[in-house]
């Protein structure tokens, strides 16, 4: 979400992936203006590193829910003793010695984290028990009745109302305890629940000025709106289906992959039709596509209920509710179980950075002017995000912690999500929320009075909880600031995320596509931007996500090809130079981002096949149209359109990682950034990647360095026919290495690599080479084949998998016509005009880009390969 707010990322030198990060060495004193609550009397002594390790996954004693601690801890006699030890061994300080000057900051937040966990253990039975708030608050079955509890300290009187009592709460008044919790038990009626399943309910209370208001229960598990009334408020729905209607999970969670290959998806806009799609339709129609393209993880956006559809799900109104636009909670369970059956893990885009400011149907409705200690949010300016027009949580509040931590456990246990992508983490980490802030990499920007330590401690607690409930969970932070330690374990003094999003990468690509012609592309700058991440903190790389294609911007494919996509994507005619360039660079941009940009990869739904145009949710400004709020699957399903080539290459990229696990490899060496020839050469794992960004030059005999001696062959080639290329690289050619310089003396080697081999590198292509295991070949007679060949062999299986779940409307097949000006018409209309004649298409001539060949003579096997081709090749 932050990516769309134009927050400025830190400069490259703060996050170099090959060494700990430097800073300007200005010392920050320990005068941090945060006061530890006076209840937390402490004893100094021994180290917080051992203390942390003892408290990361403690064994808690159980206590009853009648907790003697309030949301506002004011008992002066309360003392929590912590056996602190010497803090010399905070693990993160050993990883990055430049952080040692901020030791006091780390000690402070570690101590606050440990003290908070001790309080949970003493008064709630531990962190895990504390995070079961959904079993106590909201509507729950208890002893032949329904018990409803709500935390609302400022309320003077309270009632529960709904369909069950004709919206008259006079007979259902609630009682308030000393901690501001209102409760009522509603006995069953003749053996049946007094509040029927799927009936509407609300919390009615009177606040200080004597006014009665109806609000959505904060812990409500389902919410709906009358679709026939424009702007109608949402109603809370009591969701307690009988056993016969409950969805029972059938499949186990898939194991955690070595590296996540994430398909970011929005269920509502996943239909090819201009409407909101359902969870079950997504499960049956879209999940098979994701599996077919070799992704291992699905990241679902907009799951939590949000009254404003165009917020992309980021203005959450009901945190425990499934978005009812796409179905019921049972429907979402079906989706997740179906994903698990296909071997796909499912992450949820969780929004704990802020909440919708809606009063009638959101959490903000509980704010009636009370103090911050009695509210979910901070008061005044601190409780309001001026750019997002939303409310900001008070992470130091006991009941806010219960609400948010329980929310995480709810989604993990009730719906079997496999982890989270935390949205808006930068806004949480700092009191300035990243607004008008340029992060330069100076460490003082991260550890100062501007740091919101309460939010940092909440995130540490959240990650500790997630990992204790589901040790194989995947947790990702959306942070643009580059906070050091964000991706290190809590036990080391880090915040505990597994990955952070590499948010500067898509901004770099947009800058290049908008502001530079091809000749101005810098290989060094691209390489530095892609490798610009903190040592030992993993990143998820992506070339574009939903942020980059919202209204006002374009997808990468549309940046590259623009209006020619309306008329030039048919294989029935030769590709124009714009289309040829666009498809070639689309493949290269996404692949180099994946291969060099992180330890995981993310793609937004539809961008794998070059989805055109942009995303625009229904709104008054577009006549409430869904035309640009859908995915036009017919484009990739129509065999005579070139979208299939980009989709096939996306599938091959993921298959390459499946086969060689290069994303999870810690070996990443950029050996060449050739500015003159526009070539980047690097190794990831034992694969050698060669990217030629030159617009015209094809280099034969181009020398590339490598680590291991032996024989190399093509593993993946973007110029292959099946990817819409020109087939200029021979896949059956053996490339033998030559030693370079003195072993063990890098300065005598070629580009600091001890071996080298020569390749053919056509213009605007990327080719990956793998080392052949000759001992296996000789012993077993096994011919190790490339990913491209593997995909070709599996093509029929992949096609059957897709066709089993996808019905394709190819438009009018009988009357194909030519149309030139199509930039204002929909792509579906264009398909009908263009026709969708299904026939075998001859491969296009391979002469468009190969304008100039330079370099040395081809190796003999390459000469033989080239002799078999036409002179234009």
HELIX and SHEET records of a PDB file:
HELIX    1   1 UNK A    2  UNK A    5  5                                   4    
HELIX    2   2 UNK A   12  UNK A   14  5                                   3    
HELIX    3   3 UNK A   48  UNK A   55  1                                   8    
HELIX    4   4 UNK A   91  UNK A   95  1                                   5    
HELIX    5   5 UNK A   97  UNK A  102  5                                   6    
HELIX    6   6 UNK A  103  UNK A  124  1                                  22    
HELIX    7   7 UNK A  127  UNK A  130  1                                   4    
HELIX    8   8 UNK A  133  UNK A  135  5                                   3    
HELIX    9   9 UNK A  163  UNK A  165  5                                   3    
HELIX   10  10 UNK A  169  UNK A  171  5                                   3    
HELIX   11  11 UNK A  243  UNK A  245  5                                   3    
HELIX   12  12 UNK A  279  UNK A  281  1                                   3    
HELIX   13  13 UNK A  282  UNK A  286  3                                   5    
HELIX   14  14 UNK A  287  UNK A  292  1                                   6    
HELIX   15  15 UNK A  309  UNK A  311  5                                   3    
HELIX   16  16 UNK A  324  UNK A  326  5                                   3    
HELIX   17  17 UNK A  329  UNK A  341  1                                  13    
HELIX   18  18 UNK A  363  UNK A  366  5                                   4    
HELIX   19  19 UNK A  372  UNK A  374  5                                   3    
HELIX   20  20 UNK A  380  UNK A  383  5                                   4    
HELIX   21  21 UNK A  398  UNK A  415  1                                  18    
HELIX   22  22 UNK A  425  UNK A  429  1                                   5    
HELIX   23  23 UNK A  443  UNK A  445  5                                   3    
HELIX   24  24 UNK A  453  UNK A  469  1                                  17    
HELIX   25  25 UNK A  490  UNK A  492  5                                   3    
HELIX   26  26 UNK A  503  UNK A  515  1                                  13    
HELIX   27  27 UNK A  518  UNK A  520  5                                   3    
HELIX   28  28 UNK A  523  UNK A  530  1                                   8    
HELIX   29  29 UNK A  546  UNK A  549  5                                   4    
HELIX   30  30 UNK A  556  UNK A  561  1                                   6    
HELIX   31  31 UNK A  562  UNK A  566  5                                   5    
HELIX   32  32 UNK A  577  UNK A  596  1                                  20    
HELIX   33  33 UNK A  607  UNK A  609  5                                   3    
HELIX   34  34 UNK A  620  UNK A  622  5                                   3    
HELIX   35  35 UNK A  634  UNK A  637  1                                   4    
HELIX   36  36 UNK A  643  UNK A  660  1                                  18    
HELIX   37  37 UNK A  721  UNK A  723  5                                   3    
HELIX   38  38 UNK A  746  UNK A  748  5                                   3    
HELIX   39  39 UNK A  774  UNK A  780  1                                   7    
HELIX   40  40 UNK A  787  UNK A  793  1                                   7    
HELIX   41  41 UNK A  795  UNK A  803  1                                   9    
HELIX   42  42 UNK A  827  UNK A  834  1                                   8    
HELIX   43  43 UNK A  860  UNK A  867  1                                   8    
SHEET    1   A 2 UNK A  43  UNK A  46  0                                        
SHEET    2   A 2 UNK A  83  UNK A  85  1                                        
SHEET    1   B 4 UNK A 138  UNK A 141  0                                        
SHEET    2   B 4 UNK A 145  UNK A 151 -1                                        
SHEET    3   B 4 UNK A 181  UNK A 187 -1                                        
SHEET    4   B 4 UNK A 175  UNK A 176 -1                                        
SHEET    1   C 3 UNK A 157  UNK A 162  0                                        
SHEET    2   C 3 UNK A 199  UNK A 206 -1                                        
SHEET    3   C 3 UNK A 212  UNK A 215 -1                                        
SHEET    1   D 4 UNK A 157  UNK A 162  0                                        
SHEET    2   D 4 UNK A 199  UNK A 206 -1                                        
SHEET    3   D 4 UNK A 235  UNK A 238 -1                                        
SHEET    4   D 4 UNK A 223  UNK A 224 -1                                        
SHEET    1   E 9 UNK A 261  UNK A 266  0                                        
SHEET    2   E 9 UNK A 297  UNK A 301  1                                        
SHEET    3   E 9 UNK A 345  UNK A 350  1                                        
SHEET    4   E 9 UNK A 419  UNK A 422  1                                        
SHEET    5   E 9 UNK A 474  UNK A 477  1                                        
SHEET    6   E 9 UNK A 499  UNK A 501  1                                        
SHEET    7   E 9 UNK A 539  UNK A 541  1                                        
SHEET    8   E 9 UNK A 600  UNK A 604  1                                        
SHEET    9   E 9 UNK A 261  UNK A 266  1                                        
SHEET    1   F 2 UNK A 304  UNK A 305  0                                        
SHEET    2   F 2 UNK A 318  UNK A 322 -1                                        
SHEET    1   G 3 UNK A 355  UNK A 356  0                                        
SHEET    2   G 3 UNK A 390  UNK A 391 -1                                        
SHEET    3   G 3 UNK A 384  UNK A 385 -1                                        
SHEET    1   H 6 UNK A 668  UNK A 674  0                                        
SHEET    2   H 6 UNK A 679  UNK A 684 -1                                        
SHEET    3   H 6 UNK A 687  UNK A 692 -1                                        
SHEET    4   H 6 UNK A 765  UNK A 771 -1                                        
SHEET    5   H 6 UNK A 711  UNK A 717 -1                                        
SHEET    6   H 6 UNK A 735  UNK A 736 -1                                        
SHEET    1   I 4 UNK A 738  UNK A 739  0                                        
SHEET    2   I 4 UNK A 755  UNK A 761 -1                                        
SHEET    3   I 4 UNK A 697  UNK A 706 -1                                        
SHEET    4   I 4 UNK A 852  UNK A 855  1                                        
END                                                                             
